Amino acid sequence: MQRREPRPNWPRRRHINRNASVSIAARPAEAVPDPAPQSNRSPHVTGIVANQILRDGRICRRVLAGRDGGPRPGDRFQGSPARGIEPPAHRNAPATLPTPRQLPPDTTDFTGRAAVLQHLREVRDPVLTIADAPGVGKTALMVHAAHLLRRRFPDGQLFAELHGTRDRPRNPDEVLGHFLLALGVAEHSLPRRTGERVDRYRTLLADRRVLVVLDDAANERPVRPLVPSGARCACLVTSRSRLAALEGARRLDLPELDGVDSLRLPDPPGLRPSPA
């Protein structure tokens, strides 16, 4: 009678191989230890064990790749994910742009200029300039009007002092960088060239309702790059110059206060802005 070799305990061997599948799958084939000693193995046993190792390795790789019991795109993560792993639900979520609030504090005891304030609250021109001699309260009036207009521009208010009457006026490139940072652009992502900053700035404001306030402009040159192009944005500018060459701007001239609020408009309300 032919003597049969005892059948190995396959469930136990399968359990051992499955628990070791992670380490086996991660090691090269030549580094996997032989499951049976050289003297005791047979071709039948060796083939079965080799197939089991290969199968467990494939299962391990499928689990690690998320194709068999592992996390799939769109799965909800419970608890805090591991460091360096971003939940798939957040990976493609649109970034929320910040809402800048850069207006200086409003003057609580502001009085006078009732006619001017009423006109500023009703005007719909994209660019409005207030120009006159120093000491007539242009900045205080503009800041107060900007606070009154905040509800019309819920996406934010940007403010910059251009220092046009000082020895060293601010460069438009610097102001653009200041605005882009306030709009959520990372410092390392700021464009280097002025033209690229203008494009990025106007792109961010294209579909938003933002009020831009520019104080103390020397002339039209530093103002032009800072004027938003969005149809729902507005820009308020103060200057000692009338800024007659600023395209699409409506100009208000303020005389010195003489006890009676007064307003002189270069063109009557309702007419188109005066050409450049």
C-alpha positions as CSV (number, residue, x, y, z in Angstrom):
1,M,0.0,0.0,0.0
2,Q,1.3,3.4,-1.0
3,R,2.0,5.6,1.9
4,R,0.4,9.1,1.7
5,E,2.0,12.2,3.1
6,P,0.0,13.8,5.9
7,R,-2.1,16.8,4.7
8,P,-0.8,20.0,6.2
9,N,-3.0,22.1,8.5
10,W,-4.0,24.5,5.7
11,P,-6.4,26.7,7.8
12,R,-3.7,27.4,10.3
13,R,-1.2,28.1,7.5
14,R,-3.7,30.4,5.7
15,H,-4.2,32.3,9.0
16,I,-0.5,32.7,9.5
17,N,0.0,33.8,5.9
18,R,-2.9,36.3,6.0
19,N,-1.6,37.9,9.1
20,A,1.8,38.3,7.5
21,S,0.5,39.5,4.2
22,V,1.4,43.1,4.8
23,S,5.1,42.3,5.4
24,I,5.2,39.7,2.6
25,A,3.7,42.0,0.0
26,A,6.1,44.7,0.9
27,R,9.2,42.5,0.5
28,P,10.7,41.4,-2.8
29,A,10.1,37.8,-3.9
30,E,13.6,36.7,-3.2
31,A,13.5,38.0,0.3
32,V,10.3,36.0,1.3
33,P,11.4,33.1,3.6
34,D,10.6,29.5,2.5
35,P,7.5,28.4,4.4
36,A,8.9,24.8,4.7
37,P,12.3,23.4,5.3
38,Q,14.2,22.2,2.3
39,S,14.2,18.5,3.5
40,N,10.4,18.3,4.3
41,R,8.8,20.1,1.4
42,S,7.2,18.5,-1.7
43,P,6.4,20.0,-5.1
44,H,2.7,19.8,-4.2
45,V,3.0,21.6,-0.9
46,T,5.5,24.2,-2.3
47,G,3.1,25.1,-5.2
48,I,0.1,25.5,-2.9
49,V,2.0,27.7,-0.4
50,A,3.4,29.8,-3.2
51,N,-0.1,30.4,-4.6
52,Q,-1.3,31.3,-1.2
53,I,1.5,33.9,-0.7
54,L,0.8,35.4,-4.1
55,R,-2.9,35.6,-3.4
56,D,-2.4,37.2,0.0
57,G,0.0,39.7,-1.5
58,R,-2.5,40.7,-4.2
59,I,-5.2,41.1,-1.5
60,C,-2.8,43.3,0.6
61,R,-2.0,45.5,-2.4
62,R,-5.7,45.9,-3.2
63,V,-6.5,46.9,0.3
64,L,-3.6,49.4,0.4
65,A,-4.8,50.8,-3.0
66,G,-8.3,51.2,-1.7
67,R,-9.9,48.7,-4.1
68,D,-10.8,46.0,-1.6
69,G,-12.1,47.0,1.8
70,G,-10.0,50.2,2.0
71,P,-11.1,53.8,1.9
72,R,-12.5,55.0,-1.4
73,P,-12.8,58.5,-2.8
74,G,-15.9,60.1,-1.3
75,D,-15.8,58.1,1.9
76,R,-16.4,60.1,5.1
77,F,-13.6,60.2,7.5
78,Q,-14.5,59.5,11.2
79,G,-12.4,61.5,13.6
80,S,-9.2,63.4,12.7
81,P,-7.4,62.0,9.7
82,A,-3.7,61.1,10.0
83,R,-1.2,63.9,9.5
84,G,-0.6,64.6,5.9
85,I,-3.8,62.9,4.7
86,E,-6.5,65.2,3.5
87,P,-10.1,63.9,3.4
88,P,-11.3,63.5,-0.2
89,A,-14.4,65.5,0.5
90,H,-12.3,68.6,1.2
91,R,-9.7,68.1,-1.5
92,N,-11.7,69.6,-4.3
93,A,-13.8,72.0,-2.3
94,P,-13.6,75.6,-3.5
95,A,-11.6,78.0,-1.4
96,T,-13.6,80.6,0.5
97,L,-12.2,84.1,-0.2
98,P,-11.8,86.3,2.9
99,T,-13.8,89.4,3.3
100,P,-11.5,92.4,3.9
101,R,-12.6,95.1,6.3
102,Q,-9.9,97.8,6.0
103,L,-11.8,101.0,6.5
104,P,-10.3,103.2,9.3
105,P,-12.6,103.9,12.3
106,D,-15.5,106.1,11.5
107,T,-15.8,109.6,13.1
108,T,-18.6,109.3,15.6
109,D,-19.2,113.1,15.8
110,F,-19.1,113.8,12.1
111,T,-21.3,116.8,11.3
112,G,-22.0,118.8,8.2
113,R,-21.8,118.0,4.5
114,A,-25.3,116.6,4.6
115,A,-25.9,117.3,0.9
116,V,-22.6,115.6,-0.1
117,L,-23.3,112.5,2.0
118,Q,-26.7,112.2,0.5
119,H,-25.3,112.4,-3.0
120,L,-22.6,109.9,-2.2
121,R,-25.2,107.4,-0.9
122,E,-27.2,107.7,-4.1
123,V,-24.4,107.8,-6.7
124,R,-23.8,104.7,-8.8
125,D,-20.7,105.7,-10.7
126,P,-17.8,103.2,-10.7
127,V,-15.3,105.8,-9.7
128,L,-15.9,108.9,-7.6
129,T,-13.3,111.5,-6.7
130,I,-13.3,114.3,-4.1
131,A,-10.7,116.9,-4.8
132,D,-9.9,120.3,-3.3
133,A,-7.5,122.2,-1.2
134,P,-6.1,120.7,2.1
135,G,-8.0,121.2,5.3
136,V,-11.6,120.8,3.9
137,G,-12.1,117.4,5.4
138,K,-11.8,115.2,2.3
139,T,-10.5,112.1,4.1
140,A,-13.0,112.3,7.0
141,L,-15.8,112.8,4.6
142,M,-14.8,109.9,2.4
143,V,-14.2,107.5,5.3
144,H,-17.6,108.4,6.8
145,A,-19.3,107.9,3.4
146,A,-17.6,104.5,3.0
147,H,-19.0,103.3,6.3
148,L,-22.5,104.4,5.2
149,L,-22.0,102.4,2.0
150,R,-20.8,99.2,3.6
151,R,-24.1,97.3,3.2
152,R,-24.0,97.9,-0.5
153,F,-20.6,96.1,-0.7
154,P,-20.9,93.0,1.5
155,D,-17.8,91.3,0.0
156,G,-15.4,93.7,1.6
157,Q,-13.9,97.2,1.7
158,L,-10.2,97.9,0.8
159,F,-8.4,101.0,1.9
160,A,-5.0,102.5,1.1
161,E,-3.2,105.7,1.8
162,L,-1.3,106.7,-1.3
163,H,0.7,109.5,0.4
164,G,0.5,111.7,-2.7
165,T,1.4,114.8,-0.8
166,R,4.5,113.3,0.9
167,D,8.0,113.1,-0.3
168,R,7.8,109.4,-1.1
169,P,4.3,108.4,-2.4
170,R,3.4,104.7,-2.3
171,N,4.1,102.6,-5.3
172,P,1.0,101.1,-6.9
173,D,2.8,97.7,-6.9
174,E,3.1,97.9,-3.1
175,V,-0.6,98.7,-2.7
176,L,-1.6,95.9,-5.1
177,G,0.4,93.4,-3.0
178,H,-1.3,94.7,0.1
179,F,-4.8,94.3,-1.5
180,L,-4.0,90.8,-2.8
181,L,-2.9,89.6,0.6
182,A,-6.1,90.9,2.1
183,L,-8.0,89.0,-0.6
184,G,-6.5,85.7,0.3
185,V,-3.5,85.4,-2.0
186,A,-0.5,83.8,-0.2
187,E,2.6,85.9,0.1
188,H,4.7,83.3,-1.9
189,S,2.1,83.4,-4.7
190,L,2.1,87.2,-5.2
191,P,2.9,88.0,-8.9
192,R,6.2,89.9,-9.3
193,R,5.3,92.2,-12.1
194,T,2.8,95.0,-11.7
195,G,0.8,94.0,-14.7
196,E,0.4,90.5,-13.4
197,R,-0.7,91.9,-10.0
198,V,-3.3,94.1,-11.7
199,D,-4.7,91.1,-13.6
200,R,-4.9,89.0,-10.5
201,Y,-6.5,91.8,-8.5
202,R,-9.2,92.5,-11.1
203,T,-9.9,88.8,-11.6
204,L,-10.5,88.4,-7.9
205,L,-12.9,91.4,-7.8
206,A,-14.7,90.6,-11.1
207,D,-17.8,89.0,-9.6
208,R,-17.7,90.5,-6.2
209,R,-19.1,93.6,-4.6
210,V,-16.1,95.4,-3.0
211,L,-15.6,99.1,-2.2
212,V,-12.1,100.4,-2.8
213,V,-11.1,103.7,-1.0
214,L,-7.9,105.5,-2.0
215,D,-6.8,108.5,0.0
216,D,-4.4,111.3,-1.0
217,A,-3.7,110.5,-4.6
218,A,-1.1,112.7,-6.3
219,N,-2.4,112.2,-9.8
220,E,-4.1,109.7,-12.0
221,R,-1.1,107.4,-12.5
222,P,-1.2,105.5,-9.1
223,V,-5.0,105.3,-9.2
224,R,-5.5,103.6,-12.5
225,P,-4.0,100.2,-11.6
226,L,-6.1,100.1,-8.4
227,V,-9.5,100.8,-9.9
228,P,-11.5,97.5,-10.0
229,S,-13.0,96.4,-13.3
230,G,-16.0,94.6,-11.7
231,A,-19.4,96.1,-12.6
232,R,-20.5,95.7,-9.0
233,C,-17.5,97.3,-7.4
234,A,-16.9,101.0,-6.7
235,C,-13.9,103.2,-6.0
236,L,-13.7,106.4,-3.9
237,V,-10.6,108.6,-4.3
238,T,-9.5,111.8,-2.5
239,S,-6.9,114.1,-4.0
240,R,-5.8,117.7,-4.0
241,S,-5.9,117.4,-7.8
242,R,-9.1,117.2,-9.8
243,L,-7.9,114.0,-11.5
244,A,-9.5,115.3,-14.7
245,A,-7.7,112.6,-16.9
246,L,-9.0,109.6,-14.8
247,E,-11.2,107.6,-17.1
248,G,-14.9,107.1,-16.2
249,A,-14.7,109.2,-12.9
250,R,-17.3,111.5,-11.5
251,R,-15.7,114.4,-9.7
252,L,-17.0,116.4,-6.7
253,D,-15.4,119.7,-5.6
254,L,-15.6,120.6,-2.0
255,P,-15.2,124.3,-1.0
256,E,-14.0,125.2,2.5
257,L,-16.7,125.1,5.1
258,D,-18.3,128.5,5.7
259,G,-21.0,127.4,8.1
260,V,-23.4,126.3,5.3
261,D,-23.1,122.9,3.6
262,S,-22.5,123.3,0.0
263,L,-21.7,121.1,-3.0
264,R,-20.5,122.1,-6.4
265,L,-20.9,119.4,-9.1
266,P,-19.0,119.8,-12.4
267,D,-21.8,118.1,-14.2
268,P,-25.5,117.8,-13.2
269,P,-26.7,114.6,-11.6
270,G,-28.1,112.1,-14.2
271,L,-25.7,113.0,-16.9
272,R,-22.9,110.6,-18.0
273,P,-19.5,111.1,-16.3
274,S,-17.4,113.7,-18.0
275,P,-15.0,112.4,-20.6
276,A,-11.3,112.1,-19.8
